[in-house]
Amino acid sequence: MPPLADPQILAQFVAVLDNWNVTGYVTAKAVVLDWIADNLPGHDLRAIVKLMHDHVQAGERPDQVRERRPEYNDRDYHYDFRLPIPGRQQQIYIETILVDDDPSDPTIHIVSMHDA
């Protein structure tokens, strides 16, 4: 998958993730929160978002994936992160959507998470 290259979309991701410590900029489906609780002891959503922030700040980019699944055709793309977790051998896969209905105040919604 190609990494996110669009500077405008990347700027939106950076703006959202710069607010990693503010509730509401990154949200997650209940199934994602359950997966974190069951598989990543000592981590919560805020800790995962901080890892996403650090990943982008280190110059890494999520993959931009054209959405082809008919049941999710309300967005053109989703964005995939693959992140290492300190103390864990296997990376995690995080599927996100950028909610940019208000481009001046975008948010990210995590729709899936599992071992990469």
N, C-alpha and C positions, 0 to 999 in steps of 0.2 A: 504494500500500500504506500502511496506517496505521502510524504509528510506535508503538513499544512504549510502552504507557501504564500497564500493571499495575505498581504500586509494588513489589510483592514480587519479581516477575521482574526488574524493573530493578535492584533492590538486589542480586540475585544476580549480574547482569552486572557491576555496579560492583565487587562484592567479588572476582570472578574477575579482572577487568581491572586492579584495583589491585595484583594480583600478577603484572603483566606481565613482571617480571624474574625470576620463579621458574619453573623448568622444570616442566611437567606440568599447569599450570592451563589452558593453551590448547594443544591438540594439533591436528594436521592430517593429512588423508589424504595418502598418498604422492604422488598426482597434484597436490595443491595445492603440496606442497614442490617438486615438479618445475617447476610453473608459476612459482613465485617465482624459482627458480634461472634459468629460461630467459628470464623477462620483466622481472625487477626487479633488475638488477645492483646489487650493493652492499647488498641487503636479504636478510634471513633471516626466519625465523618470528618471532623475538623483536622485530625491527624492525617487522613488520606488527602484532603484538599491541600494541606501544607506540603505534602510530598509532591503533589501535582504542581504546585507553585514553584517549589525548588527545582523540579524537572525542567520547567519552562525557563526559569531564570538561568539555568545552566546551559541554555541554548538548544535544548532538546525541543522537539515539536511533536504534537500528536499527529497521527495519521488522519487525513481527510478522506472519508469513504463515501462515495455516492450511495445514497439510500436506494436500494432496489427492492426491498421487501414491501409488497403491496400494503401490508397492514400498518406500515410506518411511513406512508407516502406524504405525510404532512410536512416533512422537511426534505430538502434536497440532499443533505449530508448528515452524517454523524462523525464523531471524532474519537479515535481510539488512542488511549494511553497504555503503554506497557512500562510498569514501574518496578524497580527493586524495592523490597521492604527490608529495612535493617533487621538482621537476625533471622532472615528467612531465605532459604535457598532459591525458591521459585519466585519469579516475577508475578505480578498481578496484571490482569487485563481490565481496563476500565473503559466502557463505552459511554460516551456523553453526547448530549445535544446542546447546541448553543441556542438559548432562547433570546432572540434579538428583536422581539416585537417592538421594543423601545431601544433602538440602537445606541442611545446615549446612556442606557443603564441595563446592559445585558446581564443574563445569569446563565449558569450552566446547570443542567440536570443530568445526574448519573443514572443511566437506565439499566446497566448491567455491569457486574463485576464477578470475576472468577480467576482461577489460576491461569496464567498465560501458557 
